[in-house]
Amino acid sequence: MLRFAISPKADMHTGDLRTALFNYLLAKQKNENFIVRIEDGEKEKNIEGKDQEILDLLALFQIDYSQVSYQSQNFKFHSAMALQLLHEKKAFSCFCSDEWLEKRKKEAEDAKKVYLYDDACRNLPAELVIDNTAPFSVRIVRPEKRIVFDDKIKGRCSFSPENMESFVILDRNKIPTRNFATAVDDMLSDISFIVQEESELENTPKQIHIRDSLAYTKEIQYAHIPTLSDNISLKELLEGGYLPEAILNYLISIGNKGAKSFATLQEAAEWFTLDTLTDAPARFEIEKLRDTNRKYMQEMDATELSRYVGFADAEIGELARLYIAEDVATTRELKAKISPVFEERIIPDTLKEELASLAQIIKSAPYFENYDDFKQYIQKESDFQDDALLSKCLKILLTNREDGPEIAMIYKYLKNYIGELIK
C-alpha cells in the first residue's frame, strides 16, 4: 500500500503533485493500492472545501486512488495507542508550561546550543501526576539506540539518540501531533513504501521510533526526493493556461536522468524508476514548463486545440498553431491572440481611409480559395500596390492586430470567416 498525505490548509502545489505522482506510479508498478490521506487534524486551520479541491485536482491529473481517509477519523486509535504507551512507560505526561519551555529554548539559544527537551516531567512520582490538575501533553520517551534505515534516494540514514528528544505525541487538547498521527495511520493502512520530499527527512526517525515503541514490526521503505523549490500553486498554473499533461511531464523530468515523454500515466509507469532520480537540489523552472507546454499545444489535434479558444473548428486550431510557433506557450496566451480576431476592430487613425476602402472591396469580392488570387483581386480593385501596406491592412482587418503570422497563412485558415470578420 502506498499513500499521498496532504493537509487541507492551503492550495495544492507542484511539489505536492510531484509527490503524489511518484507514489501513484510506484503503486501501479508494484500492483498495490494507492490511497489519499487528508491530514485534517488541526481543525481550526483547515480551509473549508480544500479537501474536495485536492481530490478534484488529482482527478484532473488522472491520479486515481482506491480510498480517501481523513486523519481526524482515526483520533480514537491515536488516543488508544498513546494510552498504551503511557501504560507501558514508553510515554509520560508533561506539565511544562509554554513559558517554561520558551525559557529553556532561550537559554539554549544564548548558549549557542541545540534545544532538546530535558525530560523534566519524565520521572515525576505517580502521586504528582495523578493529583496534578494542570493541562498536560503526552511525550514519547526518547529512543535509546540509533535509528537507521536505508533510503532509496539518500542511501543509509542514521540518527543518534543524543540528537532526539522526548517529543510530544498528544498536545494539551489531546489532539495527536502530525508525526504521531502519521505513524499510527501508516500502521493502520499497512503502508509499505513512502515517497516524500527531503524536507520530511527529520520527521522520519520520529515516526519510525513511534512504530518501534508500539511494537510494530513491519518495515516501511522510504524514498526522500529532493524538495522542490520555487513551488507554484496548481490552481495558478491551470488558470494560467498550462495543460495537465504538460505539468505532469515536466514534474517527472525534474532531476530525472531517465525521464521520457508520455501521454498517459500508464505509459509513465512502464519506465519510471527511482533509480534515475538524482539527489541534487530540485527547482521548478517556469520557463522549462513553458517549453513543455508549447510542445504539447503544438502536437495537439487541431479541433481539440480550437476548443481552448472557444471553437470546435480545425481551421481555427491550425490558425492557433501559427501563433504557438511564434511566441505563445499557454492556452491563456493563445486565447488572448485569437479572441481579438472575432471582436470589434480597432482602426488606427492613420489607416482609416485605406481600411474603409479595403473593407468595401473585400465585402463585394467573390470567394477565393488561394491567397494569391485574393491578393490579385484586391490590387486590381484598389490602389494598393505596396505589398507591405496591403499585408498590414489585411492583418488588421482579419486579425485585429498589426503583427502576427504571415498574412497568406492567416488567410488560409480564416477565408471561410471573412464575411463574419469584415462587416
N, C-alpha and C positions, 0 to 999 in steps of 0.2 A: 504494500500500500504506500502510495506517495501522496503528498498534500501540498496545497498552497494556502498559507495562512496570511491574512491581511486584516488590518484594522479599518473599521468604517468611520475613522476620524478625519479623513482627508481624501482628496481625489486620488485615484489610481494613477501611478506614474509609469514611465517607461521601464524603470528598474523593477517595479512590481511585475509588469507584464513579462519581462525577460525571465524572472524567477519562475513565474507560473508556466511559461513556455517550456523551460528546461525540465521541470518536474513532470509536466504533461508528456513530453517526448520520451522521457525515460520510462514512464509508466506504460506507454504504448509498447516500447521495446521489450520491457520485462513482462508484458501481458498482465499487469497488475492494475488494480483500481486506482483512480485519481480522485481525491476529494478536495473540496474547498472549505476552509475553516475561517469563519468570521470572528475575529478577536474583539468581541464586544464587551469585554469585562468591565471597562470603565464607562458605565452607562452615561454619566454626566458629560462625557467628552464625545460621545457618538453623534454623528450627524444623521438626522432622520432621512431615510431613503437612500443613504450612501451604500448600504449593503446591496440593495437591488441594482443600483447603478453599477457596482462592481460586477455583479453576475451578468448584467446586460452587456458589459464590455467584454467579458470572457466569451459570451455567446457571439458577439460581433466578430471576435478574432478566432472563432470556431474552436475554442478550447473547451471541450465538454468534460463533464465530471459525473461521477456516479452518486455523489452525495454532497449536500451542504450541511455543515454543522455550525452551531453557534456556541462559542465558548461559555457564555452565561448559562446555557442549559446544563452544563456539567458542574456547576458550583457545588452541588450536593456531593459529588465524587471528590472534588478538590478538598472540601471540608473533612470528609471522611478520612482521606489519606493524610491530611495534616494532623488529624486527631490520632491516627495510627502512629505517626512519627513522634508525637508528644508522649504517647503511652510507652513507646519503645526507647524513650530518652534520646531520640535522634533529632529532636527539635525541642525548643523551650519557649516559654512566654517572655517577651521583652517589654518592660515597663518604661524604658528610657524615653524621655520626652524629646520632642523635636529640638527644643532649646539646648538640651544637654548634648544631643548628637551634633548639633551645629557647633557647639563649643569645642567638642573634641576634634571635629573636622578642621576648625580654625587653628587649633593648637598644632595639628599635624602639618597644616599648610605653612604655618610660621616656622616650623622646624624643618621645612622642606622634605617632608616625608609623605609617603602614600598613606592615605587614611584607610584603616581597616577597623571595623567594629571590634571592640576589645573583650567581648563576651561578658560584659558586666553583669548580665542577668542570667547567665547560663547555669550557675550553681547556687541560685537562691534557695534557701530552705523551703520545704514544701508549705509550711505554715504561712510564710510570707507571700507565697504565690496564691494560696487559697484565700487568704484574708485581704488581699490587695484589691481594692475596688477601682483602681486607676485603669484607664484604657490600655490595652496591650496589643502588640503584634506578635506574630509567631515567626521565629527564626529557625532555620535548619542548622544543625551543628556542622561546623566546617569540616571538610574532608581531612583524613589523617594521612592519606598517601597521594602520590601524584596521579593526576587524571590524564590518561594517554589514549589517543585514538588516531587512526590513520585516515587522513582526509584525501579524497580523490584528486584534489587540486593542489593543496598545500603540503601534502606529504604527512609525515609523522608530527603530530602536535602534542605537546606535553605541558602540563600546568602544575606548578608546585603548590602544595597546600599552604605554604607560607604566604602565598600571594592571594589567597582566598579567605574570605571572612564567613562568619555565620550570617548568611543573608536572609532577608525577610521573605517568607513564603505566603503569609496572610497578613494584610495590613490591619490597622486598628478596627476597621469596619468589618473585618473577617472576609474581605474580598481577596481572592488569590492574586498574587503578583503575576506578571506576564510569564516569567520563567517557570514558575510552579505550575500555572495553568497549562502552559505549552507542554511541559514534560509529562504531566498526567494525561493530557489529551492525546499525545503521541502514543502513550501506552494503551489507552482505551481504543484507539483507532488501529492499533497494530501496525504502526508506521515502520517501514523497513529502510527507507532511504530518504534523505532530506538534502535538497539543493537550496542553498540560501546565500545571501550576499556576505562578503567578508566582514562587513560591519557587525554581523551577528556572532562572529567567532568568539568574542569574550563571554557570550551567553551560553555557548555550547557546553563547556565544562560544568557549568552550574546545573544545566538540565540533565547531564549525564550523572552528576552527583545526586540529584533528586531521585532519579530512577534507581541508582545503585542503593540508595538509602531505603527505597521501597522494595528492595529485593527483586527488582525486575531484571531478568537475565538476558532478554533478547538484545542483541547488539544492533543498533541503528547506524547505518553508514551515512557519512556526510561528504558533501562537496561544497566548499565555500568559494564561490566565484567572486572575482574582483567586484567591489561595489561600483556601481555605475555613477559616475559624476555627471554634472550638468543635466540632471534629471528633468524631464518635462512632463507635464500633465497630459495624459492620453486624450482627455476632452479637448484640450487646447490644440493638439496635433490634428485630431479629427475635424474640428471646426476650421482649422487652417487649410484643410483640403488634402491631407495625406491619406493614402489608401491603406486599409488594414493589412493587406498582403505585403505592401512595401515596408510598413513599420516592422512587421514580423521578420521579414527577410533581412532588414538592416540590423535588428537587435541580435539575431542569431549569428551575424557575421562579426560582431564586435569581439576582438580578441580571440577569434576562432580561425585557426590556420587551415582547417578542413572544411570551411563553410562552402556550401553550394547554393545556387539559386533554386527556389522551389515554388510550386504553385499551390500545393496542398500540404497540410501538416503530416499527412500520411507519407508523402514523399520525403519530408524532412526527417521523419522517424527512421527511415531506411538507412540514412548515412550519419545522422547526428551521433556524436560521441563526446564525452567529457575529456577524452584523451587529447583532443586537438585544441582544447582551451588553454590559453596562456595564463600565467599568474601575474601578468603585467597590469598596471592600472587601466581601467576601462573608462572611456569617456564617450558620452553621447554627443555626436557632432551633427548639427542640423544640416550643414552643407552636404554631408555624405548621405543623409536621409533624402535630401532634395534630389540628389543624383539618382538614388534608387527609385524614388517616386516618379521621377521623369521617365525613367526606363519603363516602368510598369504602365504608365499612361501611354507611352509611345506604342507599346506592344498590345494594348487593349483593343478589342473588337470595336470597329468604328461606331456601330449603332450603340453599343454599351457606353462608349466614351461620350457620345452625344447626350446621354441621359444625365450626365453630370452638369450639363449646361441647359437642361430643361427641354430636350428634344428626344426623339426616337428615330433619328434620321442618319443614315450612314454618311450622307453628303456633309452634314454639319459635323459629324465626327471626324471626317477627313479634313475639313476646314480647321477644326480644333487641333488636329495633329500638326498642321502647319505652324501654329503658334507655339506648340510644345517644342518644336525643332528650333525655335528662336530663343526664347528666354523664360518660358513658362515651366514651372515644376510642380504645381499643385492644382487640384481641381478648383480651388477658390480663385487662384490667379487666372485659370483658364476661363472661368465664368466671367471674370472682370474684363477679359478680352472679347468674349463672344457676345455678352449681353448688349453692349452698345450697338452692335450690328442691327438689332431689331428695336432700337429706341429712336426717339426724335433726333434728327440730325442737328449737329452744332456746326453752323456755317461760319467760317472766318469772314470778317468784313471785306478783306482784300480779294476774296474769290466769289462774292455773292453773285455777280453778274454771270461769270463763267459757269458756276454751278447751276444757276437757274436755267441757263440756256442748255446746258448739257442734260439736265434732268428732263426737259421737254423733249429733246431728241430721243432719249432712251425710252421715254414713255410710249412714243409712237413707233419705235423700232420693232421689226419682226424678231422672232426668236432665232438666236444663233447658237449652235452647239459649240462652235470653236471661237476662242477669244480673238484670234487674228481677224476673222471675218467680222466679229462685233466691232473691233477697233477700226477697221477699214470703213465700216458703215458710219461710225461716229465722225471720223475725219472727213468723210465725203459730205456729210450733212452739216458740218460745222467749220469753224475757223481754227480748230485745234490741230496744229501741225507740230507743236512742241511735245514730243513724247513724254518728257519728264513732267510737264504741266498736266498733260492728259492723265497720266498714271496717278498723279497726286489727287486730281479732282475725282477720278473714278474711285480711288480708295476712300475718299471722304464720303462719297455717295453710297458706296456699297458697304463700308465697314464703320463709318462714323469716326475714322481715325486717319491721320496722315501717314503714320508709319505702318509697319507690319510686313507680311509676306509679299511676294511679287504679285502684281495685280492679275497676271494671267492665271496663277494658281487660285487666287481668290475667286475669280470669275468662274473657274471650272466647277467650284463647289457651291456657288451662290446663284448661278444663272437661272435656276428654277425659282428663285425667290425674288428676282429683280422687280417684278410687279408689286410685290409686297413692300420692298425696301424703298423704292422710289415712287412717291405718291404726288 
